[in-house]
Amino acid sequence: MDIARVSVSVDTRAPTGQTYAYLLGSTDALLVDPAGRSERLDALVAERDVAHVAVTHTHSDHVGAVAHYADVTGATVWGHEDYVERFEDATGRTADRTFGEGTRLPVDGREVAVLDTPGHAPDHVAFAVDDDIVSGDLAVAEGSVVVGAPEGDMIAYVLALLRLQARAPDRLLPGHGPAIREPNAVLARLVDHRLDREQRVFDAVADGARDVDAVLNAAYEKDLTGVRDLARATVVAHVEKLAEEGRVDWDAETERAAPAERTDRTDETDHSDGTDQPKRTE
């Protein structure tokens, strides 16, 4: 299937200052992530029979021209079935139809499959066709993706990376930066990066850091000028993952972490009565 990538200048925290919109197909085409208008995107939309408009997620740097291109094309506007109000708030449009995991959109006589890939955002999806995946903000060729609390879910994000890695696509087509032509290597790098950062966060808590800023200072060695807020939100997401896994204790209200207290251990066995009964240590 013919896939066009169009760079659009937008207000974004991404280093490039741009988001890529994608046009999949020529007949009954699918427009993904129209973050804003550009002359080239206007021209391509005019040339093709655009039947569908959708977004990978509803962050502001991916949705800015959804309403415009829906109006000029008369296309069906698709939104995530679990986030209908969120979609309307972000785009100013009510979705005509909704999708979920496994929905298939008819494009150019073929089918584009929707994959749920939450983590960076709760409503994040990817669009798979042939051996390509339009992947939004799931992956980047260089650097890493922000997965920041309160919306970012680190468990879901790592699982989404592993899910795409298992599909072994030929290309990932991200929302920011160049196309990813060695996706398995990039996905593996991103998983390793997240697990390495997680270990640094865990070690910081184990070594006595309790508030988020102390954990942040211990877990990051690089200069965070201009991105400290994003790094802080990412640290919180990592701590939330560790807490969910029972590895740290976390008070979300006070934003304080501590090593997990194991007050109900069953790792010792009491044979005093002739049976293999766990010996409870309070």
VENBEL-V119827 format. One record per pair of residues at least 12 apart in sequence whose ideal C-beta (glycine too) atoms are under 10 Angstrom apart, sorted by sequence separation. I is the first residue (numbers start at 1). GAP is how many residues later the second one is. If there is no record, write none. Layout:
i/gap
I/GAP
I/GAP
//
This chain:
i/gap
6/12
7/12
8/12
20/12
21/12
22/12
53/12
54/12
66/12
79/12
83/12
101/12
102/12
103/12
113/12
114/12
115/12
124/12
126/12
145/12
170/12
171/12
172/12
174/12
203/12
204/12
216/12
219/12
220/12
240/12
247/12
248/12
249/12
266/12
267/12
268/12
6/13
7/13
8/13
20/13
21/13
31/13
53/13
66/13
101/13
102/13
103/13
113/13
114/13
115/13
124/13
125/13
126/13
147/13
170/13
202/13
204/13
205/13
239/13
247/13
248/13
265/13
266/13
268/13
6/14
7/14
19/14
21/14
31/14
53/14
77/14
79/14
81/14
84/14
99/14
100/14
101/14
102/14
113/14
114/14
124/14
169/14
172/14
201/14
204/14
205/14
220/14
236/14
243/14
246/14
265/14
266/14
267/14
5/15
6/15
19/15
20/15
21/15
29/15
53/15
79/15
80/15
83/15
99/15
101/15
112/15
113/15
121/15
168/15
169/15
172/15
200/15
201/15
203/15
204/15
213/15
216/15
219/15
220/15
242/15
245/15
265/15
266/15
4/16
5/16
6/16
19/16
21/16
29/16
34/16
53/16
77/16
79/16
81/16
82/16
100/16
101/16
112/16
113/16
117/16
120/16
121/16
145/16
167/16
168/16
203/16
204/16
216/16
219/16
236/16
239/16
246/16
264/16
265/16
4/17
5/17
6/17
18/17
19/17
21/17
31/17
53/17
77/17
78/17
79/17
81/17
99/17
111/17
112/17
120/17
121/17
167/17
201/17
202/17
215/17
216/17
218/17
239/17
240/17
243/17
263/17
264/17
265/17
4/18
5/18
18/18
23/18
26/18
29/18
30/18
52/18
53/18
77/18
78/18
79/18
80/18
81/18
82/18
111/18
112/18
115/18
117/18
119/18
120/18
165/18
166/18
169/18
200/18
201/18
216/18
217/18
239/18
242/18
263/18
264/18
3/19
4/19
21/19
29/19
31/19
34/19
50/19
76/19
77/19
78/19
79/19
80/19
81/19
82/19
110/19
115/19
117/19
119/19
120/19
138/19
164/19
165/19
168/19
200/19
201/19
213/19
216/19
219/19
236/19
238/19
262/19
263/19
3/20
4/20
18/20
21/20
28/20
29/20
30/20
31/20
32/20
33/20
34/20
35/20
45/20
50/20
53/20
76/20
77/20
78/20
79/20
80/20
81/20
107/20
110/20
112/20
113/20
115/20
117/20
118/20
164/20
165/20
167/20
199/20
200/20
212/20
215/20
216/20
219/20
235/20
2/21
3/21
4/21
23/21
26/21
27/21
28/21
29/21
30/21
31/21
32/21
33/21
34/21
52/21
54/21
58/21
66/21
70/21
75/21
76/21
77/21
78/21
80/21
108/21
117/21
139/21
165/21
166/21
198/21
200/21
212/21
215/21
236/21
2/22
3/22
4/22
23/22
26/22
27/22
28/22
29/22
30/22
31/22
32/22
33/22
50/22
51/22
53/22
54/22
55/22
58/22
70/22
71/22
81/22
103/22
105/22
107/22
112/22
117/22
138/22
139/22
164/22
165/22
197/22
213/22
235/22
1/23
2/23
12/23
21/23
25/23
26/23
27/23
28/23
29/23
30/23
31/23
32/23
33/23
42/23
45/23
50/23
51/23
52/23
53/23
54/23
55/23
57/23
70/23
80/23
115/23
138/23
164/23
165/23
196/23
197/23
212/23
215/23
232/23
1/24
2/24
11/24
12/24
21/24
23/24
24/24
25/24
26/24
27/24
28/24
29/24
30/24
31/24
32/24
33/24
35/24
41/24
45/24
49/24
50/24
51/24
52/24
53/24
54/24
55/24
56/24
63/24
66/24
67/24
68/24
101/24
103/24
104/24
105/24
163/24
212/24
215/24
1/25
4/25
6/25
8/25
10/25
11/25
23/25
25/25
35/25
36/25
48/25
50/25
51/25
52/25
53/25
54/25
55/25
58/25
66/25
67/25
68/25
78/25
100/25
104/25
120/25
135/25
138/25
139/25
161/25
162/25
165/25
3/26
8/26
9/26
10/26
24/26
25/26
33/26
35/26
36/26
42/26
46/26
49/26
50/26
52/26
53/26
54/26
57/26
64/26
65/26
66/26
67/26
70/26
99/26
119/26
120/26
121/26
138/26
139/26
161/26
162/26
164/26
165/26
209/26
2/27
3/27
4/27
6/27
8/27
9/27
23/27
25/27
35/27
36/27
37/27
38/27
42/27
45/27
46/27
63/27
64/27
66/27
78/27
120/27
124/27
160/27
161/27
212/27
1/28
6/28
7/28
8/28
9/28
10/28
24/28
33/28
34/28
35/28
36/28
37/28
41/28
45/28
58/28
62/28
63/28
64/28
99/28
119/28
120/28
122/28
123/28
161/28
1/29
3/29
6/29
8/29
9/29
33/29
34/29
35/29
36/29
57/29
58/29
62/29
63/29
66/29
76/29
122/29
124/29
135/29
145/29
161/29
162/29
8/30
24/30
32/30
33/30
34/30
35/30
42/30
45/30
57/30
58/30
60/30
63/30
121/30
122/30
145/30
161/30
7/31
33/31
34/31
35/31
37/31
58/31
59/31
60/31
120/31
121/31
122/31
133/31
141/31
145/31
204/31
6/32
8/32
22/32
33/32
34/32
36/32
37/32
55/32
58/32
119/32
120/32
121/32
124/32
140/32
158/32
159/32
161/32
6/33
7/33
8/33
33/33
34/33
54/33
57/33
58/33
81/33
90/33
118/33
119/33
120/33
124/33
139/33
141/33
143/33
157/33
158/33
161/33
201/33
205/33
215/33
6/34
7/34
21/34
22/34
31/34
34/34
80/34
82/34
118/34
119/34
122/34
126/34
133/34
135/34
138/34
139/34
140/34
143/34
157/34
197/34
201/34
204/34
205/34
6/35
31/35
34/35
37/35
55/35
86/35
118/35
119/35
121/35
125/35
139/35
140/35
141/35
142/35
200/35
201/35
204/35
4/36
6/36
34/36
55/36
78/36
80/36
82/36
86/36
87/36
119/36
120/36
121/36
124/36
128/36
131/36
133/36
135/36
136/36
138/36
139/36
140/36
141/36
142/36
158/36
201/36
202/36
4/37
6/37
86/37
118/37
119/37
120/37
126/37
131/37
132/37
133/37
134/37
135/37
136/37
137/37
138/37
139/37
140/37
141/37
157/37
158/37
197/37
201/37
202/37
205/37
6/38
31/38
53/38
80/38
83/38
118/38
119/38
126/38
131/38
132/38
133/38
134/38
135/38
136/38
137/38
139/38
140/38
141/38
142/38
197/38
200/38
201/38
212/38
6/39
31/39
83/39
84/39
117/39
118/39
119/39
128/39
130/39
131/39
132/39
133/39
134/39
135/39
136/39
137/39
141/39
198/39
199/39
202/39
4/40
19/40
53/40
82/40
83/40
116/40
117/40
119/40
120/40
129/40
130/40
131/40
132/40
133/40
134/40
135/40
136/40
140/40
141/40
154/40
158/40
194/40
197/40
198/40
201/40
202/40
215/40
4/41
19/41
21/41
54/41
80/41
82/41
83/41
118/41
119/41
126/41
128/41
130/41
132/41
133/41
134/41
139/41
141/41
197/41
198/41
201/41
206/41
210/41
215/41
19/42
20/42
31/42
53/42
80/42
81/42
117/42
118/42
119/42
141/42
205/42
206/42
212/42
213/42
214/42
215/42
4/43
18/43
19/43
21/43
53/43
54/43
80/43
117/43
126/43
154/43
194/43
195/43
198/43
199/43
202/43
205/43
211/43
212/43
214/43
4/44
17/44
19/44
21/44
29/44
31/44
52/44
79/44
80/44
116/44
117/44
129/44
135/44
139/44
142/44
154/44
194/44
198/44
205/44
210/44
211/44
212/44
19/45
30/45
52/45
54/45
80/45
115/45
135/45
141/45
144/45
145/45
202/45
205/45
210/45
211/45
212/45
2/46
13/46
29/46
30/46
32/46
117/46
126/46
127/46
140/46
144/46
201/46
202/46
210/46
211/46
12/47
14/47
28/47
52/47
78/47
116/47
117/47
126/47
132/47
133/47
139/47
142/47
143/47
147/47
154/47
194/47
198/47
201/47
209/47
210/47
12/48
13/48
21/48
28/48
30/48
115/48
126/48
135/48
139/48
141/48
145/48
209/48
210/48
11/49
12/49
54/49
115/49
138/49
144/49
145/49
198/49
209/49
10/50
11/50
12/50
133/50
139/50
140/50
143/50
144/50
147/50
208/50
10/51
54/51
132/51
139/51
205/51
206/51
208/51
10/52
115/52
131/52
135/52
138/52
205/52
206/52
207/52
8/53
10/53
11/53
52/53
144/53
204/53
205/53
206/53
8/54
10/54
51/54
52/54
205/54
206/54
10/55
51/55
52/55
120/55
202/55
205/55
8/56
51/56
201/56
8/57
34/57
51/57
202/57
54/58
56/58
49/59
62/59
48/60
52/60
54/60
57/60
56/61
57/61
59/61
59/62
62/62
57/63
58/63
149/63
56/64
57/64
58/64
59/64
56/65
57/65
58/65
59/65
57/66
58/66
56/67
57/67
55/68
56/68
57/68
55/69
56/69
57/69
55/70
56/70
54/71
56/71
54/73
62/74
30/75
62/75
119/75
30/76
61/76
28/77
30/77
59/77
28/78
29/78
30/78
56/78
59/78
152/78
28/79
29/79
56/79
57/79
25/80
27/80
28/80
32/80
54/80
56/80
57/80
154/80
157/80
24/81
25/81
26/81
27/81
28/81
55/81
56/81
57/81
146/81
148/81
152/81
156/81
25/82
26/82
27/82
28/82
30/82
56/82
148/82
151/82
152/82
154/82
155/82
24/83
25/83
146/83
147/83
148/83
149/83
150/83
154/83
158/83
24/84
25/84
146/84
148/84
149/84
152/84
153/84
154/84
157/84
25/85
146/85
148/85
149/85
152/85
154/85
155/85
156/85
24/86
147/86
148/86
149/86
150/86
151/86
152/86
154/86
155/86
25/87
146/87
147/87
148/87
149/87
150/87
153/87
154/87
155/87
24/88
146/88
148/88
149/88
152/88
153/88
154/88
145/89
148/89
149/89
152/89
155/89
144/90
147/90
148/90
149/90
150/90
154/90
155/90
146/91
147/91
149/91
153/91
59/92
32/93
32/94
33/94
57/94
147/94
32/95
30/97
30/99
33/101
32/102
150/102
24/103
33/103
149/103
25/104
30/104
32/104
33/104
22/105
24/105
1/106
2/106
149/106
1/107
1/108
24/108
1/109
22/110
24/110
1/111
22/112
21/113
62/113
20/114
22/114
61/114
62/114
61/115
20/116
59/116
19/117
19/118
56/118
57/118
119/118
56/119
55/120
14/123
3/124
16/124
15/125
3/126
14/126
3/127
15/127
1/128
15/128
1/129
3/129
5/129
14/129
1/131
3/131
14/131
14/132
13/133
33/140
35/140
32/141
33/142
32/143
24/149
22/151
20/153
22/153
20/154
21/154
19/155
20/155
19/156
20/156
18/157
19/157
20/157
18/158
20/158
16/159
17/159
18/159
20/159
14/160
16/160
14/161
15/161
16/161
14/162
15/162
16/162
12/163
13/163
14/163
12/164
3/168
5/168
5/169
7/169
3/170
5/173
5/174
3/176
15/212
13/213
13/214
13/216
13/217
//
